[in-house]
Amino acid sequence: MLDSLYNEFAVIMSLSVIIGLIAIKLRQPLILSFIIVGFVAGPSVLGWITAQSEIEVLANFGVTLLLFIVGLKLDLQLIKSFGPLVILIGLGQIVLTAVGGLLIGFLMGMAIVPALFVAAAVTFSSTIIIVKVLSDRDEIDSLYGRITVGILIVQDLVVVIALIILSSLRVQHGLSLPLEIASLLLRGIGFLAVIALLMRYVLPALLPQFARSRELLVLFGISWAVILAVSGIMLGFSQEIGGFLAGVSLASTRYRESLASRLETLRNLLLLFFFLNLGASLHLEVMTSLLLPAVVFSVFVLLIKPLIIMTIMIPMRFRTRTSFLAGFTLGQLSEFSLILAMLGVNLGFIGSEIEGLITFIAMVTIGISTYVIAYATTLYQRLSPWLARFERDIKYREDEAGDHVEDHVDIIVFGFGRHGKHLASLLAGRGFKIMGIDFDPRKLKEYHADLRCIVRYGDAEDAEFPKTLPLTHAKWVVSTVPHHDANQLLVSALREVGYRGKIALSAYHENEIEAFNALHVDLVLIPFRDAAYAAAEKIVEG
């Protein structure tokens, strides 16, 4: 049927599109659908994938570009901005999760090296999936979103270090261990020194020349990543390390964002073949034998790993809700876990069976955690009566973002976006005492200096939060939050605590107007219509 390489690729990519569409309808990430396509089209089921070596080449290019973009986006200032707490949470989670995974591996009869690889794999979470879901839900700038991203950055740095260490463990025949270590250090130092010299004297002169053409700049980025990847292999490290260092070498240039944005589509296309290759390497009989350990490790990743993160965060004075959402958002395996497994097989540390187990765990946890993240807020609301036992009568870190002179407030405004910011500013100018609330600590810090109002960290979706507000004298609670569910929860929570003032909600879509009126609130603001009406009045008057 598939009598040529071209036909084979055409059928596989068409199948990837169809299964990918089904995955999106089921709210599943494309990573999972591509692994399934590889399994179905692979030797275990249909046997359509025969061009294994060609797919591996494209997969290697995808992995190199992935590490290149990770290095390109590496921002040490961003890590510093999260503060030592997030770094401690990230490192603590890595250590405790790895220890737990290692113990489970030993209990299931694994040898030490395979157990170490599985333990390392379950430690890391998927940056691609989490950032995508948080961005889609507009929660990337929430406190728990920023903590989650901070932990992911720590994990990415640790996994890159792990890849470097693994790459350096290639056996050098004929050399004693001290000579092997000395040789490794000299090669590593030399590699970094050459890259540093190129960063200092060569790249600054070449990049403006390449940047005159967008196509040439992109081609240079790809070539640079591949050249250093090949150099990494020749020096006894790996292509992943070379690709990562290529990205780091360009991270401080003005072209980093342009390169990263233009290469992401190509990276995603090439990673398709990486996940296809992983799926094709799975065998039905092996997967059947791995069912029990896969289930045990999946439960560990989906349930115990989030609880480990909560256990670390709550003693650090984070609220239970923040800890819960951050923990359960991280409950899946990372794409780096799969790369780690692939490297382990290539270096001969583990067999294909352990790689299959890690892939199996990734499929289960990625598939389930997508729904867990989507419904995490609802899940927290259901569990909040039980989780409230962990709340203490202390000053939480969430309470430290903003002012606390709040004995008497006239109007409380939820949401400090463009609409909320200007509304709060205008009301403060009319002499009202305003409290502004937002879940982005950076906005609170920025607006505290600009607005004549009290600012405080808070989330409209947190049913417990209104209990902490000075509602006794508040005449209005105004929500400018552009989420229907969040506004519904806020109204319900305000009425539950006995708030007797007036409530105003902002409708950004036509279907929300009727829904908000059904909640019997006092006022439904329609920002775009109101702005158009005010603009029309000014035009007529002018």
Order of alpha helices (4+ residues) and beta strands (2+ residues): alpha-alpha-alpha-alpha-alpha-alpha-alpha-alpha-alpha-alpha-alpha-alpha-alpha-alpha-alpha-alpha-alpha-alpha-alpha-beta-alpha-beta-alpha-beta-beta-alpha-beta-alpha-beta-alpha
